Amino acid sequence: IAVDGGSPPRSGTAQIHIVVLDVNDNTPVFTQKLYIGRVLENAPEGSVVLSVVATDQDAGPNGDITYQFSQSHSAFMIDPKTGEIKLAKPLDFEVAESHELSVRATDGGDLSAICKVLVEVVDVNDNAPELVVSSFSSPLPEDALPGTVVALFSVRDRDAGANGKISCALEDQLAFSLRPAYKNYYELVTVSWLDREETARYHHLILTAVDSGDPVRSGTAQIKINVTDANDNPPVFTKEIYKVRLLENLPEGSLAFQVKATDGDEGTNAEITYS
């Protein structure tokens, strides 16, 4: 308002419009300091993990936010406009159970803020149990005592939880059995005497390890055991009593009669001499 000094005084008015110009005095603010996402290890490339969100109170370009990783990650990619994080390649729980990412939000005036992202990899049953034979005794003598350790082997499954819980079995064998040794080791032992004259001279054993995952996965190992002969059979004559009639004038050195014995063993154990 402007007023003059006359009588009567007169005045005039004018309006002033003040426009406050924005300066970039606010940094972006994330809605969370820590974002946690979970993703299956068999999720395909391009799967969405989660989205981060930041806001900026400034206007115009000063409030425009772009997103990027503070450090590059070959397994992940981020949309610079939306903050959506996706898989750049499938993950592997057995290689890394989690990944920690650092995301930077930058406004148009180059002010920035950082948040942390923790990606937890969820295990799936993608690994079959493995059996590794560490010691093995073959050939095995048939007179080996019951309880003799034939082989020592270990089992492992790279999966976790129920997916990595293993049970072992021996298929269709009565002469052998499995017993736990320690931790993830098992022993293959004899449960009865081995008689190669009555049973097989060669035993083909199949060890099976099965996990508790869904779907169930299994692994096998094959062991071939050669049962060697022991001198456990005496010679047996073809007759218990031989009755022979000889002429009294039979010359010395003449063949009077012949006896025969057999032996169920083999090799030198079956070589028979008479006296």
C-alpha positions as CSV (number, residue, x, y, z in Angstrom):
1,I,0.0,0.0,0.0
2,A,1.3,3.5,-0.9
3,V,-0.2,6.6,0.8
4,D,0.3,10.3,-0.2
5,G,0.5,13.4,2.2
6,G,-2.5,15.3,0.8
7,S,-5.8,16.1,2.4
8,P,-7.6,13.9,2.1
9,P,-4.8,11.3,1.7
10,R,-5.0,9.0,-1.1
11,S,-3.4,5.5,-1.5
12,G,-2.7,2.8,-4.0
13,T,-2.1,-0.9,-3.7
14,A,-0.2,-3.6,-5.6
15,Q,0.0,-7.4,-5.2
16,I,3.3,-9.2,-5.0
17,H,3.6,-12.9,-5.8
18,I,6.7,-14.6,-4.3
19,V,7.7,-17.9,-5.9
20,V,9.9,-20.2,-3.7
21,L,12.3,-22.1,-5.9
22,D,13.2,-25.6,-4.8
23,V,16.8,-26.5,-4.0
24,N,18.0,-30.0,-3.6
25,D,18.1,-30.0,0.2
26,N,16.5,-33.4,0.8
27,T,18.1,-36.8,0.3
28,P,16.1,-39.8,-0.9
29,V,14.7,-41.9,2.0
30,F,14.0,-45.7,1.6
31,T,10.9,-47.1,3.1
32,Q,13.0,-49.7,4.9
33,K,16.6,-49.9,5.9
34,L,16.7,-53.6,5.3
35,Y,14.7,-55.5,2.6
36,I,14.5,-59.3,2.9
37,G,13.5,-61.5,0.0
38,R,13.3,-65.3,-0.5
39,V,13.7,-67.1,-3.8
40,L,13.8,-70.8,-4.8
41,E,17.1,-71.9,-6.1
42,N,15.5,-73.3,-9.2
43,A,13.7,-70.0,-10.0
44,P,14.4,-69.1,-13.7
45,E,16.3,-66.0,-14.9
46,G,14.1,-62.9,-14.8
47,S,12.2,-63.9,-11.7
48,V,11.3,-61.0,-9.5
49,V,12.9,-61.1,-6.1
50,L,11.5,-57.9,-4.6
51,S,11.2,-54.1,-5.1
52,V,12.9,-51.3,-3.1
53,V,11.2,-48.0,-2.8
54,A,12.6,-44.5,-1.9
55,T,11.0,-41.1,-1.8
56,D,12.3,-37.6,-2.0
57,Q,10.5,-34.5,-0.7
58,D,12.1,-32.2,-3.4
59,A,10.3,-31.3,-6.5
60,G,11.0,-31.7,-10.2
61,P,14.3,-33.2,-11.2
62,N,15.5,-32.9,-7.6
63,G,12.9,-35.5,-6.6
64,D,13.4,-37.9,-9.5
65,I,15.0,-41.1,-8.2
66,T,17.1,-43.7,-10.0
67,Y,18.3,-47.0,-8.5
68,Q,21.4,-48.9,-8.9
69,F,23.6,-51.5,-7.1
70,S,26.5,-50.0,-5.1
71,Q,28.5,-53.0,-6.3
72,S,27.8,-55.0,-9.3
73,H,26.2,-58.5,-8.9
74,S,26.3,-61.0,-11.7
75,A,23.3,-62.9,-10.3
76,F,20.9,-59.9,-10.0
77,M,19.7,-56.9,-12.0
78,I,17.7,-53.8,-10.9
79,D,15.3,-51.6,-12.8
80,P,16.8,-48.1,-12.4
81,K,13.3,-46.5,-12.5
82,T,11.1,-48.9,-10.4
83,G,13.7,-50.4,-8.1
84,E,12.5,-53.9,-9.0
85,I,15.2,-56.5,-8.5
86,K,15.2,-59.6,-10.7
87,L,17.4,-62.7,-11.2
88,A,20.0,-62.3,-13.9
89,K,20.7,-66.1,-13.6
90,P,19.5,-69.1,-11.5
91,L,20.9,-69.3,-8.0
92,D,22.4,-72.4,-6.3
93,F,21.7,-73.0,-2.6
94,E,24.7,-75.3,-2.4
95,V,27.0,-72.5,-3.5
96,A,25.5,-69.7,-1.4
97,E,22.6,-69.8,0.9
98,S,22.1,-66.0,0.9
99,H,23.2,-62.9,-1.0
100,E,23.6,-59.4,0.5
101,L,23.1,-56.5,-1.8
102,S,23.5,-52.8,-1.4
103,V,21.2,-50.5,-3.4
104,R,21.8,-46.8,-3.9
105,A,18.9,-44.4,-4.6
106,T,20.1,-41.1,-6.3
107,D,18.0,-38.0,-7.0
108,G,18.4,-35.5,-9.8
109,G,20.6,-33.3,-7.7
110,D,23.0,-36.2,-7.0
111,L,22.0,-36.7,-3.4
112,S,21.8,-40.4,-2.5
113,A,20.9,-43.0,0.1
114,I,21.7,-46.6,0.6
115,C,19.7,-49.6,1.8
116,K,20.6,-53.3,2.3
117,V,18.9,-56.2,0.6
118,L,19.2,-59.7,1.9
119,V,18.2,-62.4,-0.5
120,E,17.7,-65.8,1.1
121,V,18.0,-68.8,-1.3
122,V,15.5,-71.6,-0.6
123,D,16.8,-75.1,-1.1
124,V,15.1,-77.5,-3.4
125,N,15.8,-81.2,-3.7
126,D,18.0,-80.9,-6.8
127,N,20.9,-83.2,-5.6
128,A,20.8,-87.0,-5.4
129,P,22.7,-88.7,-2.5
130,E,26.2,-89.7,-3.3
131,L,27.9,-92.9,-2.0
132,V,31.7,-93.0,-1.8
133,V,33.5,-96.3,-1.0
134,S,36.6,-95.5,1.0
135,S,37.8,-99.1,1.7
136,F,36.9,-102.5,0.2
137,S,38.1,-106.0,0.9
138,S,37.9,-108.4,-2.0
139,P,38.5,-111.3,-2.5
140,L,37.0,-112.4,0.8
141,P,37.8,-115.9,2.2
142,E,34.8,-118.0,2.8
143,D,35.8,-118.7,6.4
144,A,35.6,-115.0,7.3
145,L,33.8,-114.6,10.6
146,P,30.3,-113.2,10.8
147,G,30.7,-109.5,11.4
148,T,33.7,-109.1,9.2
149,V,33.9,-105.6,7.7
150,V,33.9,-105.9,3.9
151,A,33.7,-102.2,3.0
152,L,33.5,-98.8,4.5
153,F,31.6,-96.1,2.6
154,S,30.3,-92.6,3.2
155,V,27.1,-91.0,2.0
156,R,26.4,-87.3,1.5
157,D,23.7,-85.0,0.0
158,R,24.5,-81.4,-0.8
159,D,20.9,-80.4,-0.1
160,A,19.7,-79.2,3.4
161,G,17.0,-80.2,5.8
162,A,14.8,-83.1,4.8
163,N,16.2,-82.8,1.3
164,G,19.6,-83.8,2.7
165,K,18.4,-86.5,5.2
166,I,19.6,-89.9,4.0
167,S,18.7,-93.5,4.7
168,C,20.7,-96.4,3.3
169,A,19.7,-99.9,2.4
170,L,21.2,-103.0,0.9
171,E,19.1,-104.7,-1.8
172,D,18.2,-108.4,-1.5
173,Q,21.1,-109.8,0.4
174,L,21.0,-112.3,3.3
175,A,24.7,-112.8,3.8
176,F,25.6,-109.1,4.3
177,S,24.1,-106.1,6.1
178,L,24.8,-102.4,6.7
179,R,25.6,-100.9,10.1
180,P,26.3,-97.3,11.0
181,A,30.0,-96.5,11.7
182,Y,30.2,-92.8,12.6
183,K,28.6,-89.6,11.3
184,N,27.8,-90.3,7.7
185,Y,29.8,-93.5,7.4
186,Y,28.5,-97.0,7.1
187,E,30.1,-100.5,7.2
188,L,29.2,-103.4,5.0
189,V,29.6,-106.6,7.1
190,T,29.0,-110.3,6.8
191,V,26.1,-111.6,8.8
192,S,26.8,-115.4,8.4
193,W,29.4,-117.8,7.2
194,L,30.1,-117.7,3.5
195,D,30.1,-121.2,2.0
196,R,31.3,-120.9,-1.6
197,E,30.5,-124.6,-2.2
198,E,26.8,-124.0,-1.2
199,T,26.2,-120.4,-2.3
200,A,27.5,-118.0,-4.9
201,R,31.2,-117.6,-5.4
202,Y,30.5,-114.0,-6.5
203,H,28.2,-111.5,-4.8
204,H,27.0,-108.5,-6.6
205,L,25.7,-106.0,-4.0
206,I,23.8,-102.8,-4.7
207,L,23.9,-100.1,-2.0
208,T,21.1,-97.5,-2.2
209,A,20.9,-94.1,-0.5
210,V,17.6,-92.3,-0.5
211,D,16.9,-88.8,0.7
212,S,13.7,-87.5,2.4
213,G,13.0,-84.7,-0.1
214,D,10.1,-84.1,-2.5
215,P,10.6,-85.4,-5.0
216,V,12.6,-88.2,-3.5
217,R,16.1,-88.7,-5.0
218,S,18.4,-91.7,-4.7
219,G,21.9,-92.8,-5.5
220,T,23.5,-96.2,-5.8
221,A,26.8,-97.9,-5.6
222,Q,27.7,-101.4,-6.7
223,I,30.2,-103.8,-5.0
224,K,31.3,-107.1,-6.4
225,I,32.7,-109.5,-3.9
226,N,34.8,-112.6,-4.9
227,V,34.6,-115.3,-2.2
228,T,37.8,-117.4,-2.2
229,D,38.1,-121.0,-1.2
230,A,39.2,-122.1,2.3
231,N,40.1,-125.7,3.0
232,D,36.9,-126.4,4.8
233,N,36.0,-129.7,3.1
234,P,37.7,-133.0,3.8
235,P,38.2,-135.5,1.0
236,V,35.2,-137.9,0.7
237,F,35.7,-141.4,-0.7
238,T,33.2,-142.6,-3.2
239,K,32.4,-145.5,-0.9
240,E,32.6,-145.9,2.8
241,I,33.7,-149.6,2.4
242,Y,35.5,-151.2,-0.5
243,K,35.0,-155.0,-0.9
244,V,37.6,-156.6,-3.2
245,R,38.3,-160.2,-4.1
246,L,41.9,-161.0,-5.2
247,L,43.5,-164.1,-6.6
248,E,46.1,-165.5,-4.3
249,N,48.5,-165.9,-7.1
250,L,48.3,-162.3,-8.3
251,P,51.8,-161.2,-9.3
252,E,53.4,-158.4,-7.3
253,G,52.7,-155.0,-8.8
254,S,49.5,-156.0,-10.4
255,L,46.5,-153.6,-10.1
256,A,44.4,-155.0,-7.3
257,F,41.7,-152.3,-7.1
258,Q,41.4,-148.5,-7.1
259,V,39.8,-146.1,-4.6
260,K,38.6,-142.6,-5.4
261,A,38.0,-139.6,-3.2
262,T,36.7,-136.1,-4.1
263,D,37.1,-132.8,-2.4
264,G,34.6,-129.9,-2.6
265,D,37.3,-127.3,-2.4
266,E,39.3,-126.0,-5.3
267,G,42.9,-125.5,-6.3
268,T,45.6,-127.0,-4.0
269,N,42.9,-127.4,-1.4
270,A,41.3,-130.1,-3.6
271,E,44.5,-131.9,-4.6
272,I,44.3,-135.3,-3.0
273,T,47.1,-137.8,-2.2
274,Y,46.6,-141.3,-1.0
275,S,48.6,-143.3,1.5
